[in-house]
Amino acid sequence: MIKKLRNRFVRLSMILISVVLILFFGVMTGVLFMEETNSVQETLKTYASETYFSRYFVLGRNNEDLNSFAIDPA
């Protein structure tokens, strides 16, 4: 009787510990995924913004400069 009760207690304890660990790792994985997704989104927004590229390129020049490289169809 005591041996059966002890086995039941050990089994229940292991199941509860397993559930807690699975929930913990699941939540931590979700949180880390969300943080990394937000970090990537912010990095992409930074690279896509005009202020980032304006440090390296002259943006907003007039159309004459841009058209000077085009092939004249006429």
C-alpha positions in Angstrom: 0.0 0.0 0.0 2.7 2.5 1.0 4.8 1.4 -2.0 1.9 2.0 -4.4 1.2 5.4 -2.8 4.9 6.4 -3.0 5.0 5.4 -6.7 1.8 7.5 -7.4 3.3 10.5 -5.6 6.6 10.2 -7.5 4.7 9.9 -10.8 2.5 12.9 -10.0 5.5 15.0 -8.9 7.4 14.2 -12.1 4.4 15.0 -14.3 4.0 18.4 -12.5 7.7 19.2 -12.7 7.7 18.3 -16.4 4.6 20.5 -17.1 6.2 23.4 -15.2 9.5 23.1 -17.1 7.7 22.8 -20.5 5.6 25.9 -19.8 8.7 27.8 -18.6 10.8 27.0 -21.7 7.8 27.6 -23.9 7.2 31.1 -22.5 10.9 31.9 -22.6 11.1 30.8 -26.2 8.1 33.0 -27.1 9.5 36.0 -25.3 12.9 35.7 -26.9 11.3 35.2 -30.3 9.3 38.4 -29.8 12.3 40.4 -28.7 14.4 39.2 -31.6 11.6 39.9 -34.1 11.2 43.5 -32.7 15.0 43.9 -32.8 15.1 42.9 -36.5 12.2 45.1 -37.3 13.9 48.1 -35.7 17.1 47.4 -37.6 15.2 47.1 -40.9 13.5 50.4 -40.2 16.8 52.1 -39.4 18.4 50.8 -42.7 15.3 51.7 -44.7 15.0 55.2 -43.4 16.3 58.1 -45.5 18.4 59.5 -42.7 20.5 56.3 -42.6 21.3 56.4 -46.3 21.8 60.1 -46.4 25.0 59.6 -44.5 26.4 57.7 -47.4 24.5 58.9 -50.5 23.2 62.2 -51.6 19.5 61.6 -51.9 16.9 63.9 -53.4 19.0 65.3 -56.2 17.3 66.8 -59.1 16.0 64.7 -62.0 18.6 66.1 -64.5 21.4 64.2 -62.7 19.4 61.0 -62.7 18.3 61.4 -66.4 21.9 62.0 -67.5 22.6 58.3 -67.2 19.5 57.2 -69.1 19.6 56.2 -72.7 18.0 58.8 -74.9 15.3 57.0 -76.9 14.9 59.9 -79.4 
